[in-house]
Amino acid sequence: MRQSLTIDRTTSGRKHVAEGAIKLLLLASAAIAVLVTVGIVFSLIVESVRFFSEVSVFDFLFGMEWNPQTAMRSDQVGSSGAFGAVPLFVGTFLISLLALSVACPFGVFSAIYLAEYAGERRRAIIKPILEIIAGVPTVVYGFFAALVIAPALRGFGATIGLDVASESALAAGLVMGVMIIPLISSISDDVITAVPSTLREGSLGLGATESETIRRVVLPAALPGIAGGIMLAASRAIGETMIVVMAAGLTANLTFNPLEAVTTVTVQIVMLLTGDQEFDSAKTLAAFALGLALFIITLILNIGGNWVVNRNREVYD
Amino acid sequence: MTDHPLSKAALPGLAARYRAESRFKNYGKIAVIFSLAFLSFLIVGIGFKGVGAFVKTEVRLEVSQELIAEYGDDSFTLLRKTVLYNFPDAKGRSGRKAAYNMVAAGAEETLAEKLSMMEGSPSKFDLWLPTSDDVDIARKDGLTEEVLNRFPEVQRAWLISLDKQERFRTRFNVGFLTNGDSRDAERAGIGGALMGSIFTLLVCLVFSFTIGILAAIYLEEFAPKNKFTTFLEININNLATVPSIIFGLLGLAVFLNVFGMPRSSSLAGGMVLALMTLPTIIISSRVSLQAVPPSIKEAALGIGASHVQAVFHHALPLALPGMLTGTILGMSRALGETAPLMMIGMVAFIADAPTSFTDPASALPVQVFLWSDSPERAFAEKTAGAILVLLVFLVLMNLTAIILRKRLEKKW
């Protein structure tokens, strides 16, 4: 009896050590997620600081010309290149705006239809199909935009006498807009369904039609949440890479005309890093500075969007 | 006599309000139909364009024993002589070149293979050889006047006569699925990219599945409620929305430049994708752990199991199907991801399939990107074909996830 008890104690002691080790392993795994964030922030900042020792922050943020040429020889004329990122920011903004102007109306109206009008069965069929749109790889959309949409827009422009660039911002923006429809519609759907039915019933009881109820009661109540969803969608659009790499332009062009070719931050990161070059040139370091800008902008949009969506959810809980 | 208070006359504008109602409802329908129409347009369009990549055109040529006797040990010269033998009106340099351009680059391999397998020596025999991509595309487009005008005069006549003599046939293009990348469209295949994607996803799976599940167990079962835990959670949720290209930059700066991993390797690519899918897997794994009723764990604890035992022996097995579903969905996202792989150099032209995790590799979506850039018409077909293969894999993975969820789902 006594013997068995002592054996028990030693095994349980060993078990204790093993369990401690397991718990430590679990903690370490969770900490890797933090390590990734630290790695992202650290590597972006370190390389950006090296870039900004060669090009001033002011020139980068407010410069109007983007022409990242590094010279073969140091005595070459114009060896420094121009690293003014304003044309890239404008291009990114323009394409994202085009994408949102497609995705917002279609996304919100889809959500209204699904949440308020469609019956259970239709909803169960349509929702997963909409999700497929979000699941198609972006390289496929890029191919589609470059091969089908861009030539079609160009042809259409020619028939009505408009000169549309073959890599117009419009083609990339339209296709990107379709890609983010499901994102907006699923968040809006959640927010609209979360509006308490008592509000709806009150309005209907007073004699309003369904659409009047939606427009005057449901949508105003859901608007903050929908706005949050749009912020998250904007962040997706700004960070999207493949569609713009394949369908938008490669050279920087400071314009707000959607029919012309513009380039974006992500396109330039890809352009700067996919050639064969030394890692230390200003050209490759510039990609990290652009990456840092992209990271900060999308982070702000994401945190803001999530905050708005969650706050709106709590109001009615 | 007065109108009834609810009659149309007493409610002016009611008809207009009803019209507004149906208009509003139609906006919603139109929005949904637009999305569905776009999706079907996309899939059908790419499907039509890509189906051709899976078949190839072959042409029947006559091989004579005299030529074999003379050039038998040099299949390349033998092929050229055979082509000229079949197109006797190919005169001059340009004529000969036009004749050579009828068959695919690499057709001599088919010829050599046939010769090595042949028994006896007939004075002449027929052989089906793959055609060049130009001829292949022209035949798929239909040999109309407009299509024929793409060819020089002499080839036009050959195409018409070969077609009349039924010396063309269509065969399944095995090479498209097994070959590596090539500068020649008729030889280019997705085999190498497919292997690269498999290697990359394997690396991604090993890292993201183990780390993701362990992290989820910690956060759900062991983490104390304190500021550090809250910080961890916010952190993971934000990581899930970081643009994928940023993960590529991280991979380039840390995996390649600090750890010195081989450039373009599936090891580096898989690890970058693992970091990217990690948040998705952690979040979905936590949800499936939450779904396990606490009573099961409490029962285990009640009969003397330790906390670790209760979680690993009882909660984890029940949550595992849900975790697998989440992991498969994460993997399907990783399979379609292109931008981060480009950052670590997986965009190079790589002809051979990788044989180890450190070999330079390509991946399916990257191959799509590379081919989409080629001006040759044949590559547009290949691109669409590669997209179809990619979509088939995505559908299979998602179906597996859905079936797994349905089959293993437990209602408590």
Interface residues (C-beta under 8 A of the other chain):
Chain A: K15 E19 I22 K23 L25 L26 L27 S29 A30 A31 I32 A33 V34 V36 T37 G39 I40 S43 L44 V46 E47 P105 F106 G107 V108 F109 S110 I112 Y113 L114 E116 Y117 A118 I126 I129 L130 I132 I133 G135 V136 P137 T138 V139 V140 Y141 G142 F143 F144 A146 L147 V148 V178 I181 P182 T209 E210 S211 E212 I214 R215 L232 S235 R236 I238 G239 E240 T241 M242 V245 M246 T266 I269 V270 L273 T274 F279 A287 F288 G291 L294 F295 T298 L299 N302 I303 N306
Chain B: R17 Y18 A20 E21 R23 F24 K25 Y27 G28 K29 I30 A31 V32 F34 S35 L36 F38 L39 L42 G45 I46 T210 I211 G212 L214 A215 I217 Y218 L219 F222 A223 F231 L232 N235 I236 N237 N238 L239 T241 V242 P243 S244 I245 I246 F247 L249 L250 L252 A253 V254 N257 L275 L278 P279 I282 S306 H307 V308 F312 S332 R333 L335 G336 E337 T338 A339 M342 M343 G345 V347 P365 V368 F369 S372 A380 T383 A384 I387 L390 L391 L394 N398
